[in-house]
């Protein structure tokens, strides 16, 4: 368990670096993870080339069949499975969001990560957009094809996207949880999460 978690976190951290020399580090960690806990590789976005290349290599070497939520051998025996993918924080994410997300219950954490994914730099929404607009865009992307935006949202919500009211209440609860911690509230405000936009 400890090795699985440590390797997963190390791979996620190494993927933050885009330089060519860091590619070998990510590849090595992904190979180690494939040996220790191959199911953990299924938790990464489907467009992560480092993870995909490791899974492809194992599929060829060991006759694995790799699906979205499980890995089997050629006879159909289960090697690894994940019933509900645990949301991972994207490789481009800021460190302060990771610290906040790790302190939240699972449902709130998924909602916060989806919200950030939509309003991040280069994302489809702006922090100044209304909650309704951001949720509508989230629903549209979640229901769309297999691109990076949809893949990450489906990792967070594999079966059903929360309704607007449920989603908004979760964001409200996040602010309430940190109401007495101004530093964290300031971090949330930087991504546009503040009361004046609740409409």
Buried (B, 14 or more C-beta within 10 A) or exposed (E): EEEEEBBBEBBBBBBEEEEEEBBEBBBBBBBBBBEBBBBBBBBBBBEBEBBBBBBEBBBEEEEBEBEEBBBBEEEEEEBBEBEEBEBBBBBEBBEBBBEBBEEBEEEBBBBBBBBBBBBBEEBBBEBEBEBEBBBBBBBEBBEEEEEBBBBBBBBBBBEEBBEBEEBBBBBBBBBEBBEEEEEBBEBBBEBBBEEEBEE
